[in-house]
């Protein structure tokens, strides 16, 4: 394990695109700011461990079973605006198709 000392407002760089900045120090707590690309998940360790346990449990329950829900790709952080864009596009296309059907009838 690499151990570094930093003061408030000092930054550590990981790779080319991850920055850890010491935002605040209060007593025995340190607040960190993390800048990372949206395709990199950033979690507190206890949250990561809970996600990992739940994924392992789900894999055990679904061993050998393929369901439609499993074929849907996971949502990535920072992608919600793209999801909303594709939903609104499909709604508009459906509305145009319905309007064309009403006009031709």
N, C-alpha and C positions, 0 to 999 in steps of 0.2 A: 504494500500500500504506500502510495506517495502521500506525504503529509506536507502541506504548505501553510504558511502564515500569511494572512491578508488583513488589511485594515478596511474600514468602511469605504465604499466606493471603489475598491480595487477589484480587478477582474482576473479570472483564470480562463484560458482558452483551451478547449478540448478539440483536437482535430482542427479542421478549417472552419467549422461552422457552429460550434457550441460555445457559448459564453456563460460563465458563472460569475455573478457580481455580488459582493457583500453589500447588501442594501442597508442593513441596520444591525446593531449589536445592543442587546438589552440584557444585562445580567448574564445568565448562562444560556441565553438563546441568541441565535444568529439567524437573520433573515437573508435568504439568498434569492437573487433574481436570475432566471435561467432563460437564455435566448437559444432556441434550437429550431431547425426547420420543422415544418408541420408534419412531415412524414416520420419524425422521431417522437415516439411516445415518451413523456416525462411524467413519472409518478413518484410519490413518496413510497418508500420500501414496503410499508405495511399494506398500502393499497395494491402495489404490484403483486405482493405475495397472495393477497385475497383473490385477485384476478386470475393468477396462475392456478390456485387451488380450484376455483370455479371452472376454469377451462378443462382441467384434468378430470373433474367430476363429470362434466358434460360429455367429455370424450368417452369415459367409461360407460355412461348411460346409453350413448349412441353408437357404441362399438358395432361395426358391421351394418349400421343402418344409415341410409342416405335419405334425408328429408328435404323438402323444398327450402326450409329455413336454413339448412346448412349450405345451400348453394348460393345464398346471397352474400356478396362480399362484405366484410366488416366496414363500418363507417370509420373514416380516419379523422383525427382531430384537425380542425381548420378547413374541413371540406364541406361544411354545412351549407355554405352559400352556393356551391356547385350543385348539391342535392336539391336545394330549393329551386335553382335555375332549371334543372331537368324536370322537376315536378311541374313547374309553371309552364314549361314548353309543352309537356304532354297534355296538360289541361287545355291549352290553347289549341293544339291539334285536334283534340277530341271535340271541342266546341266548334271548330271549323267543319269537321266531318259531319256533326249533327246538323249544323246549319245547311250544309250542302244537301243532306238527305231531305230536310224539310222543304227546301226550295225545289227539289226535283219531284217531290210528291204531288 
